Amino acid sequence: MVWNNWAFCKTGPVEMIYKYVDGTVTVTVKLEKTTKRSTFVSVAADFQGAYRLGSNENKVACQSKFALEDQILAVAGASDAK
């Protein structure tokens, strides 16, 4: 999976000439027992991009597109309550 599918990093005018070099994500998974046979699962992802120009590097907070969170929930076997 490509970073661009997971997050959008909005940069200022100066950082637009910088090159994206790396990204990090911190994922928080929260499990809450709701009944004897079910558990509520929530996933949150905090993305940060690193942009570099020469020896200057800036870290930029990025917005999630929620694709990574959806993938984690799908692997965990989440189902929509209908």
BALOBA-1460 file (C-alpha; in Angstrom, 3 decimals):
// residues 82
<rec num="1" residu="m" x="0.000" y="0.000" z="0.000"/>
<rec num="2" residu="v" x="1.224" y="3.488" z="-0.820"/>
<rec num="3" residu="w" x="1.376" y="6.351" z="1.718"/>
<rec num="4" residu="n" x="-0.765" y="8.538" z="-0.581"/>
<rec num="5" residu="n" x="-3.603" y="6.037" z="-0.216"/>
<rec num="6" residu="w" x="-3.484" y="6.374" z="3.572"/>
<rec num="7" residu="a" x="-2.887" y="10.075" z="4.224"/>
<rec num="8" residu="f" x="-2.788" y="13.548" z="2.733"/>
<rec num="9" residu="c" x="0.003" y="15.868" z="3.860"/>
<rec num="10" residu="k" x="-0.903" y="19.520" z="3.354"/>
<rec num="11" residu="t" x="2.218" y="21.652" z="3.176"/>
<rec num="12" residu="g" x="2.717" y="25.382" z="3.178"/>
<rec num="13" residu="p" x="4.083" y="27.311" z="0.198"/>
<rec num="14" residu="v" x="7.701" y="26.941" z="1.359"/>
<rec num="15" residu="e" x="7.479" y="23.165" z="1.915"/>
<rec num="16" residu="m" x="6.036" y="22.646" z="-1.582"/>
<rec num="17" residu="i" x="9.588" y="22.671" z="-2.960"/>
<rec num="18" residu="y" x="10.714" y="20.166" z="-0.320"/>
<rec num="19" residu="k" x="10.846" y="16.465" z="-1.160"/>
<rec num="20" residu="y" x="8.779" y="13.936" z="0.791"/>
<rec num="21" residu="v" x="11.333" y="11.543" z="2.301"/>
<rec num="22" residu="d" x="9.560" y="9.548" z="4.987"/>
<rec num="23" residu="g" x="6.355" y="9.127" z="6.901"/>
<rec num="24" residu="t" x="5.383" y="7.734" z="10.260"/>
<rec num="25" residu="v" x="2.065" y="6.620" z="11.628"/>
<rec num="26" residu="t" x="0.994" y="5.858" z="15.166"/>
<rec num="27" residu="v" x="-2.002" y="3.536" z="15.305"/>
<rec num="28" residu="t" x="-4.197" y="3.252" z="18.387"/>
<rec num="29" residu="v" x="-6.585" y="0.308" z="18.628"/>
<rec num="30" residu="k" x="-9.194" y="0.426" z="21.369"/>
<rec num="31" residu="l" x="-11.230" y="-2.624" z="22.404"/>
<rec num="32" residu="e" x="-14.380" y="-2.284" z="24.515"/>
<rec num="33" residu="k" x="-16.374" y="-5.304" z="25.641"/>
<rec num="34" residu="t" x="-20.020" y="-4.472" z="24.922"/>
<rec num="35" residu="t" x="-21.752" y="-7.765" z="25.630"/>
<rec num="36" residu="k" x="-20.732" y="-11.280" z="26.547"/>
<rec num="37" residu="r" x="-20.301" y="-12.138" z="22.853"/>
<rec num="38" residu="s" x="-19.202" y="-8.860" z="21.245"/>
<rec num="39" residu="t" x="-16.480" y="-6.257" z="21.432"/>
<rec num="40" residu="f" x="-16.497" y="-2.730" z="20.007"/>
<rec num="41" residu="v" x="-13.250" y="-1.969" z="18.143"/>
<rec num="42" residu="s" x="-12.067" y="1.506" z="17.188"/>
<rec num="43" residu="v" x="-8.917" y="2.422" z="15.292"/>
<rec num="44" residu="a" x="-7.239" y="5.825" z="15.088"/>
<rec num="45" residu="a" x="-4.146" y="6.691" z="13.040"/>
<rec num="46" residu="d" x="-1.919" y="9.734" z="13.507"/>
<rec num="47" residu="f" x="0.202" y="10.418" z="10.406"/>
<rec num="48" residu="q" x="3.295" y="12.604" z="10.083"/>
<rec num="49" residu="g" x="5.309" y="13.288" z="6.928"/>
<rec num="50" residu="a" x="8.967" y="14.300" z="6.739"/>
<rec num="51" residu="y" x="9.986" y="16.704" z="3.967"/>
<rec num="52" residu="r" x="13.592" y="17.584" z="3.152"/>
<rec num="53" residu="l" x="15.384" y="20.242" z="1.122"/>
<rec num="54" residu="g" x="19.147" y="19.926" z="1.388"/>
<rec num="55" residu="s" x="19.937" y="19.649" z="5.107"/>
<rec num="56" residu="n" x="16.600" y="21.185" z="6.173"/>
<rec num="57" residu="e" x="13.863" y="18.802" z="7.247"/>
<rec num="58" residu="n" x="10.325" y="19.688" z="8.273"/>
<rec num="59" residu="k" x="7.766" y="17.415" z="9.913"/>
<rec num="60" residu="v" x="4.178" y="17.933" z="8.777"/>
<rec num="61" residu="a" x="1.022" y="16.571" z="10.413"/>
<rec num="62" residu="c" x="-1.006" y="14.689" z="7.804"/>
<rec num="63" residu="q" x="-4.724" y="13.994" z="7.451"/>
<rec num="64" residu="s" x="-5.899" y="10.405" z="7.404"/>
<rec num="65" residu="k" x="-7.928" y="9.156" z="4.447"/>
<rec num="66" residu="f" x="-9.157" y="6.350" z="6.771"/>
<rec num="67" residu="a" x="-8.012" y="3.609" z="4.377"/>
<rec num="68" residu="l" x="-5.460" y="2.202" z="6.849"/>
<rec num="69" residu="e" x="-7.996" y="2.162" z="9.664"/>
<rec num="70" residu="d" x="-10.516" y="0.400" z="7.424"/>
<rec num="71" residu="q" x="-7.909" y="-2.207" z="6.441"/>
<rec num="72" residu="i" x="-7.052" y="-2.913" z="10.078"/>
<rec num="73" residu="l" x="-10.724" y="-3.332" z="10.954"/>
<rec num="74" residu="a" x="-11.252" y="-5.639" z="7.957"/>
<rec num="75" residu="v" x="-8.346" y="-7.868" z="9.030"/>
<rec num="76" residu="a" x="-9.718" y="-7.949" z="12.567"/>
<rec num="77" residu="g" x="-12.971" y="-9.321" z="11.158"/>
<rec num="78" residu="a" x="-15.136" y="-6.265" z="11.784"/>
<rec num="79" residu="s" x="-18.656" y="-6.407" z="10.476"/>
<rec num="80" residu="d" x="-21.244" y="-3.671" z="10.093"/>
<rec num="81" residu="a" x="-24.174" y="-3.970" z="12.437"/>
<rec num="82" residu="k" x="-27.314" y="-4.085" z="10.311"/>
